[in-house]
């Protein structure tokens, strides 16, 4: 459970959106999740529910596939958090995502960020100093001591990453 203003460790849960459906002629931002993306997102949600502290806020790209991914993930959580749709997360670079993380409310300890590549891979590298592969529906759990505003100033720890196995 988040410890509010006294939290000394921050956790960002990076989630790359699920596989999108390319069968239509929608604009990139409007592409929905494919059936495979929904299945993988469900497994990611189950894994997060079992292996992470409760998420207190989800920051999500305005892209339909990212919002759909979060909706499926959140349905698996015991207490789904509030959602903030952030335009900066769509078509961003990793340094932009780092700025989003640095601006998170200090009263929160665990936040999910649902976005796109290559930015989520770049953000993981900025935070941890190592490359983390983030194919669709991948989750990376990254922690560091101190405030959100210190994100990327010292090496954070990659606690877990990958795609949860399909049941």
N, C-alpha and C positions, 0 to 999 in steps of 0.2 A: 504494500500500500504506500502511496506517496506520503511523504512526511512534511509536505507543505514547505514553508519558508525555511525550515531547519534542514532540508535535504542537503546532503553533502555530496552525493553522487547523482549524476544525471545519466539517463538511458535514453537513447534514440533508437527506435525500431524502424529501420529503413525497409520499405516494402516496394519492390518494383511491381507495377501493375501486371495483371494476368494477361495471358495471350489474348490478343484482340482478333476480332472477326474482320477479315479483309474482303469478304464476299460482296459487300455493298459499295456504293460510290460516295459514302459520307466523307466529309472533310476530316482531316486527321483528328481534330479535337472531338469529333462526334462518333468515332468508331467505338462500337460496343465490345464487350467481352465475348470471346468465343466460348463454347461449351467447355473446352479444355481449361480455359482461363478461370471459369467459375469453379470447376472441380479443384484446381490447384489452389485457388484463393480460399476455398472452404478448408482444405488441409492446412494451409498457413494459419488460418484463424484457430483451428483446433490446437495446433502446435503452440501458438502464442498463449492461448488460454491455459495450457498445461505447464508452460515453461518460463513465463515472464511475469514480472510484477504487473498489476493492473495498469493499463494505459489510461492516462488522464486527459489526453487530448490527441486528436488525429488531425494532422495538417495534410490536406489532400489537393492534388492538382485538379483544375477544373475539367480536365479531359474526361469524357464519359467512361472510358475503360478504367481510369484510375478511381473514379467515384464508385463504379460498379465493383471493382476489386475490394475497396474498403467496405462497401455495404455487405458483401459476402463474408469478409473477414470478421467484421463487427458482429454479425449474426451468431458467430461462434463464441463470442466473449460473454462472460457472466454479466459484466457491467460495461456495456459499450460507452465510450466517452463522447463528449461533445466533438463536433467536427468543424474545422475551419477550412473552407475552400480558399486556397491562396493562389492567385494568378501567377505569382512568381515561380511556382513549382512547375508550371508547364513550359516546355521549351527553354529550360534553364540550364546554366552551366553549374558545375559543382560549387564554385565560389558563391553563386547566388543562393544555392541551397544552404551553404554554410552561414550566410547572412540571415537566412530564415531561422535556422537553429539558434544562432547567437541572440536573436530577438525574442525567443520564447519567454513566457512569463516565468520568473524565478520561483514562484510558488509550486511549480510542477516538477516532478522527478522523472516521469516516464512519458515520452511522447512518441507517437508513430508519425512517420512521414511517408506518404504514398506518392511516388513519382515515376520518373522515366529515365532511361539510359540515353546518353552516357552520364547524365548528371548524378544519378545515385551512386554509380561506381566512383565517380570523381569525388563525391562527398565522403564516401567511405575511406578513400585514400587520403583526403585532407584530414580527416579525423584520426585515423589509425596509423598513417604512414605506410600502409600496405595496400596492395591492389586486392579488391574483393570482387570476384565475378558475380554479376547480378542479372542472370537471364530472367525472363518473365516469371513472375510469382515467387521470386527469391526474397528471403527475409534475412536481414543482418541486424544483430543486436549489438550495439556499441555503447560502452559506458566510459565515463571519466569522472574524476573528482572535481568538485568546484561548480561554479555557475554555468549556465547556458552560454553566457557571454564569453567564456573561456574556450568554447568549442574550437578545436583545431590548433590551439596554442601549445598543447603538449599532447603526446601520443595517448590516444584513448585505447581501450582494450576491446578487441572484437570478441565478444562472448560466444556468439554462435552465428553461423550463416549457412545458407543453402535453401533448397526446396524440401519441405517436409515430404516424407514418403506418402504415396497414395495408398489409402486403405482399401 
